[in-house]
């Protein structure tokens, strides 16, 4: 009788243990779904943040550039931008605790050359740009160091851009290009046509953002 009771108790304990082990499995799909939802929300958050910073940067630089062009043409604007554009970007970066860069595979200033990660992202934009009626949208990705990267294409969007970035001798006047080369001896940021992919915004948000 005692042996039978002992066996019964052991069976009940085993059944109880098995039941308790299975409980976490039933909740796993809910936890996975929650994590996936959080990832989607994070992407949306950084897309919005990146869009806002790109918009602010474009507005400030464009306003400065238009005023300089109206005041003294390409020669004056080139010298003005050489002194003012980077401080504008740096000030916005500090306010928003993000690193903002405007990079290109054909940079005017060597400081705007792409790093390895940026080259990979830009290759995606370039490949998509070859497709008919392609719409290039910003990309958000998490990097190995925990930072979040936001990348948005920069195009030659209007004829005015060609005065500094078009074909030398045709769109870019020879005397204007001499000024550009004096400021940027290693310049390769010419030869573009309207609508061409010129580069991209590269924004990094810290892990604590």
Order of alpha helices (4+ residues) and beta strands (2+ residues): alpha-beta-alpha-beta-beta-alpha-alpha-beta
